[in-house]
Amino acid sequence: MELSAKYYRVIEDYQSPYPDSILFHKGGKVQVGKEFTDDPDWKDWVWCEGEKGNKAWVPKQYLKTEAGSGVFLNDYDARELSVTVGEVIKVYEIVNGFGMSEKQNGERGWVPLKNIQAVSG
């Protein structure tokens, strides 16, 4: 779901297990593995391995899949962002329980929605 940037406050710290950018490009091919099932708030994520050995969790809707293979429908960066309580971040896109976010210092990455709360006004 696309959104114009909206501000959120971090209500629970999040330490990224994937702090480095893992890039996939539109048209890139991947092998599609298991579906993520460890958290009911994070549905429709699949483990993918790219032609260059890059591996990451990817939203299903970013892929056209067939028989265990996938092709990216758009560019995707799998980087997750570490945040601390009280920080205010911008969220540009929400997908499968995560928001593509930006800190005030310009760092960008995915943050779980359950760790942030929309700022009113």
C-alpha positions, -999 to +999 in steps of 0.1 A: +000+000+000+015+033-010+013+063+013+025+098+013+050+102+041+034+101+075+052+106+109+054+079+135+068+077+170+088+047+180+070+030+210+093+000+213+130-004+205+138-025+174+172-039+167+175-049+130+187-084+124+193-072+088+210-038+090+228-040+056+211-032+023+203-063+002+192-050-031+171-066-058+161-049-090+130-050-112+133-080-135+158-098-113+153-135-108+154-153-075+148-188-061+118-186-037+121-206-005+100-209+026+073-186+038+078-167+071+055-181+098+072-170+131+049-140+137+012-137+127+016-099+122+042-105+094+023-125+067+032-129+030+070-128+034+091-154+015+128-162+017+146-155-016+180-161-030+192-140-059+215-149-088+244-130-071+240-149-038+220-121-021+194-136+003+166-118+021+129-119+032+108-104+004+071-094+003+052-119-019+035-091-038+069-078-051+073-110-070+058-129-099+063-165-089+061-198-107+074-232-097+098-220-070+112-192-090+104-155-089+109-123-109+108-089-092+080-066-103+099-035-089+131-026-071+134-038-035+158-031-006+156-055+023+174-033+048+157-031+082+162+000+104+171-001+141+151+025+161+147+035+198+117+046+218+109+082+213+124+086+179+101+102+152+104+086+118+087+091+084+069+061+069+065+061+031+051+027+024+034-001+044+038-037+034+030-069+054+034-054+089+064-033+081+068+004+072+096+017+048+109+044+071+134+072+073+151+086+104+158+123+108+195+116+097+183+102+064+188+065+072+161+044+055+148+009+061+119-013+072+105-010+107+078-033+122+045-015+125+040-029+160+070-009+172+056+025+160+025+046+164+012+073+141+017+109+153-015+129+152-017+163+137 
